[in-house]
Amino acid sequence: MITVVGTGTGTAYGTEALLGAELVVGGRRHLDAVRLPETAERVVLGPLAPALDVIEGYLGKERRVVVLASGDPGFFGIVRALAERFGPRRLDVRPGVSSVATAFARLGLPWDDAVVVSAHGRDLRTAVNACRARPKVAVLTGPGAGPAELGAALARTLGRDRVLVVAVALGDPERERVERVTPAEAAARDWGTAVSVVLCLDEARALGAVRTVAGPAAGPAGWALEEGAFAHRDSMITKFEVRALALARLGPRLGDLVWDVGAGSGSVAVECARLGAAVVAVEKTADGIERVRANAAAHGVDVAAVHGSAPEALAGLGDDPDAVFVGGGGRELPGIVGACAQRARRTVVVAMAALDRVPAAREALTAAGFDCDGVLLQSSRLVPLPGDVTRLAATNPVFLLWGVRPPASSEGVAQ
């Protein structure tokens, strides 16, 4: 068996777990914090593979192995790697209290509704987009992905205010501190190496509702909502049949960033946000911007509304999107589609009522290296008539075009 011991924040390792240990593996600070058996070999964790090889050698000789870890080692910790290599039945896991639980406890907040994202050794953008989209997020940090980097990314984002709570050296009676800062303030600081976790909160919604299922809120029970679910002007809104296919091609999800360009009422933006994505809506009219904000508020989601005309407004949006929906553009449409295609990591979806604009939009996508496809959507809706009878009323045809970046080329998109 491998005994995996997690120290809870502020809690020492139980000495009984080390009795008879012949190999003790852990980070340098973990090993320095305990008194090891004199005959035990110690391995300081750096690259994981060499340490696992040493452990395997000891197990093959039926010698006792102890692995020291922080907090709960089964929560974004070393238990996964050990279980994959040696099997769960070879592990005796003794968890401590995680830094996430401790940080929320320091604030007096429940965290059964929090999104927890690890940026340790991973791309920071997933954590950034989760923070943009959700009101309560805990980010496990790492080198190059700490409070300063997270704050800098969030400071570029328009939308609802967020506060960062930076928890440093949790459990250490002399060094522990928990600080509330703005993203800009976090970006301007050197936080050192003792950061335990960073919480990103919309404090107006941080308490949250009573939950039955832990983790982020469940996805919506339905999408492609009726047009009546949104405030709009003179039926200038992407119809639900078009929206349904557009959402299927955009594939919005938690951790993604989506742009809605020529947003109008923001119906596509709101639906992408309801499905978990961080969303930026670009709209050139002032009254349109107000409708986008009103519709986002009515559906309880975050949408960053940018007042400006594409493609010029796109240059100031900061991070590259995973997916883009283009719902307007007129004569400028090819330039807008081309600008979006240069930035999109995964896909661009374009809705057009004018059929003669399709070739130029398609050319803009293929010129950017996208695989392109499309469909003309024609639908007829049931409309009641006097006498308990029903007729079919045709909606305006819309051509939906989409381009998908091939996997090999998506690796070259700016991070």
N, C-alpha and C positions, 0 to 999 in steps of 0.2 A: 504493500500500500504506500501511496504518497500522501503524507499529511500536509494539507494546504491550510495555512493559518493566516487569517486576515486580522489586522489590528484595527479596531474601531477608532475613530478620531478621538484622541485623548485617552486611549486605552492601551496598556502595554500587552505584549504577547504573553500568553500563558506559558510559564516555564515548564509545566508538565509536558507540553507538546514537544519540547526539545529533548526530553530525557531519552537517552539511547540513540539519538540521531547520529548517523554516520556521514550524511551529506546534508548540508543546509544551503539552500539556494534562495537568493533574494537580492533586491537592490542594495547598494552600499549602505544607505542610511538605515535600511531594515536590519542588516547584519550588524552594524555598529551599535544598534540600540539594544541588543540582547547579549547575554552571556552564553556563548556556545560551549558544548562539550569539548574538552581539550583535544580529543582524538577525531573530532568531526572535520571533514573537508568542507571548505566553504567555496561557493561559486557565486561571483558577483554577476548579476544579470546585466547583459548588454544585448548583443544579438541573441535572439532566443534559441536558434537552432543548435549552437554548440552546447548550451546548457541542457537542452533536452537530450542530446546525445550522452552527456555525462550521467544524467538521471537514468537513462535506459541501461547504461552499464551497471549501475548500482542495483537496479531492479532485477537484472539478470542474475545477480549474485545474492538476491534476497536480502539486501542490506537496506537499512531504514533511511528514508528520505523525507526531509521536511522542506517545504517551500513557504517562504514568508512573503506576504503581500499587504497592500493597503486596503483598509475598509472591507468591503465584501468582494472577495476575489472572483465570485461568479457573476459580477455585474461589470461588464466591460473589462474583465480582469483575466488573469492567467489560467483560470479554470478551463476556458474554452480550448486553449492550445494544449493543455495537459490531457483533456478528455479526448481530443482528436488524435493525439499521439498514442496514448496508453489506455484509453477507454474509461468511461465514467466509473465503472465498478472498481477501478484501482485507486480511486481518490477518496480520501477522508477530509472533507471540506469543513472548516470551522470559521464561519464568516464573522466579521466585525460590522460596525455601523458604517455605511458608505458616506463619503463626503457630501453627496447630494442630499441624503436624508438629514445630515447634520446642518448643512447650510439652510435648508428650509426650516429646520427646527429653530435655528438662531433668529429667523425672521418671524416665527410664530405662524407659519403658513402651512396648510396641507399641500401635499405634492402628488396625490393620486391622479391628478389631471395634468401633470407636467409632461412635457416632451423632453426626453433626455437624449442628447446627441454627443457622441465622442468625436473630438477633433484631434485626438492624440494619434499622430502618425497618419492622419487622413486629410482629405481635402476640406478646407475650412468652409467652402461655399455652401455645403449642405447645412452646416450649423447656422450660417448667416441667414439663409433662406427660411429655415425653421423659425429663427428669431423674428424675421419679418412677418411671418404668417401666423404665429401663435402667441398668445398672451403670457405664457408661462413656460420658459425653456431653461433647462440646465445644460451647460456646455462643459464637458470634460476637456481640459486644455492640454497642450503639449508644446514642445519647441516650435516656434514659428506660427503657433496658433493659440496665442494667449489673449488676455484682456485687451491689450493694445491693438492687435491685429483685428480682433472681433469688433472692437469699438470703431476702428477706422472704417471697416466695411459698412457698419450700420450707420455711421455718421453721414455716409453718402446717400442714404436712403430717405426718400420723402415718404411721409405717412404718419401714422400715429406715433407719439413719443414712446420711447422705451427707456427704462433705467437699467443699468447693469449693476449687479451686486457681486462684488469681487470678494471671495472668501479665501483668505491667506492663512496657511499653517493652522488649519482647524484642529482643535484639541490641544494645541501647545499653549500652556498657561502664560508663557512669556511673549510669544510672537503672534498669537492669533489676532486677526483683525477682520472685520466684515465691513466693507465700505460701499455706499451707494454713490455711483457716479453716472454722468451722462456718457453716451458713446464717445463724444468728442473728448471729454476729460480722460476717459480710459485710454484713448489713442495717444494722448500726450504724455503718458506715464511709463516709466520702466518698473515693471511689477516684480522683477526678479524671478526666482525659480521655485518659490514656495507656494504658488497659487494652487489651491485645492480644487476649486470649481468656480465657474462664473454663472450666475443666474441672470437671465434677460427677462424683464417683467414689464408688462403693461399694468401699472399698479392699480388702475381703475378696475381691472378685471382679474387681479391676481388671486383673490379669494376663490373665485370659481363656484360652480354649482355642485350640489351633491351628486356623486358619481356612483354608478354601478360597476362599470368597467374601467380599470386603471389605464393610464396613458392618454394620448391625444384623443380629442373628441372623435367619435365614430363618423365616418363619411355620411353625406346626406342620403336620406332614404330615396330621393329622386333627383334627377337633374334634367337639363333641357326644359326648364320651367316655362309655364305659359307666359306669354308676353305681358299679361296683366300683373305678374309678380314684380314688374319693374316700372318705374316712372320713365316715360319716354315721350317724344314729341312727334305728333303726326305719323304714328306707326313707323318712325325711323328707328327700327330695332331689328337685330338679327332674329329671324323667326325660329321657333323652337326646333323645327325639323332640321334647319341648317345648323343650329347650335349643337344639336345632338351629334351630328357627324363631325363637326369641328372639334368638339370636346374629345371624341374618340381618337381623332388624329393628333391632337395636341398632347393628350395623355398627361394632364396636370396631376402632380402628386406632392406630398410633403417632401421638402428639400429642393424642389424645382423653383425656378424663376421664370415667369411667363410675362410677355408683353402683349397688351391689347392695343394695337395702333389704329387710330381712327375709331376710338372706343364708342362714340355716340352716347348711348345710355349706360354703357359699361356692363351689359348683360353677360357677355362672354367673360369679362374680367371677374365679375362677381361669381360666376359659376366655377371658374378655375380656382378662385380663392376658397369657395365652399368645399372643393375637392382637396384642399390642403396646400396649394402652391402659394408662393409669394408672387404678387402681381403688381405690375406697373401699367396703368392705363394712360395713353397719350391721346389727348383730344384738343382740337384747335379752337373750339368755341367755348366761351366763358359759361354759358348756360349748360352746355354739355358737361363741363367739369363739375358743376354743381349737381347735376343729375347722377353722375358717376359716384360722387361722394354720398349722396342721399341713398342711392340703391345699395351701396356697400354697407352703410350704417343700418339700413332696414334689414339686411340679411346677416348682420353681426359679423362681418368679415373685414379684414384689412386690405385695402387697395390704395396704392400710392398713385394719386391723380396728378398728371403733369400737363399743364396748359401750354400747348405749343403745336406747331405744324411739323409733320414729318416730311422729309427725312431729317431736317435740321435739328429737331428736338431730340432725336435719338442719340446724338453725340454726347449729350450730357447725362445719359442714364446710368453711366457707371458700368456695373457688372454685365457681362454677356448673358443673355437669356438662354434657357434650355429650349423654349418654344415660343413662337410668335404667331399671333392672329392678326391679320390685316383686314380690317372691315371697311376701309374707306381709302380714298386717295385721288379719285378723279384722274385727270391727265398725268398727275405726278406718280401714279401707281407703279409703273415699272421702276422708277428710282427708289421709291419707298421699299418695294419688295427686294430690290437688290441690296439696299442698305441693311435690311433685316436679315437677309440671307448671309451677309458677311459676318454677322454677329451671332446668329443662332447656332447653338451647339447640337441641336437634335432635329428640329422640324420647323417649317413655316407653313401656315395655312392661310389661304387668301379666299375671301368671299367676294364675288363680283356679280352685279346685276346686268352689266353691259358685256355682251358676249365678245364684242370686238376688242376688249382689253385682255382677253385670255392669252393670246399668243405672246404678247409682250411680257406679261407676268410670268408665263411659263419659261420664256427665254431667260428672264432674270434669275429664276431658280436654277435652271440647268447650267447657266454660265457660272454660278457659284459652286457647282459640283454636286448639286442635289439630285437625287432620283425623284422624278416628278410624276404625279398622277392626278386625276381629277374626275369629277362627275357633275352632270347637270341635274339639279334637284328640282323636281316638279311635283307638287302635292296638291291635293284637293281635300278640303275639310268639310265635315258634316255641318250643315246649317239648317236649323229648323224652319219649317214653313207652316202657315196656318193649316189646321186640319190634321194635326199630328202626323205630318209627313216631313221628309228630310230631303234636301238637295245637296249636291256637292258644289262647293265654291272653290275655284282654283286660286292658289296664291301665286305671286309673281315667281317665275323661275329664277334660280340662283345657281351660278356655276361655282363650285367649290374646288379649288386647286390646292394641292399640298406637295411640298417637297421634303424629302427625308435625307439627311446627311448620311452618307455611307459610314459605317463604323470606323474604317481606317482613317478617313479624313476628319472625323469628329475629334480625334486626339490632337489635331493641330490647332483647334480653336483656342483662342486666348483664355486662360484660366481666370 
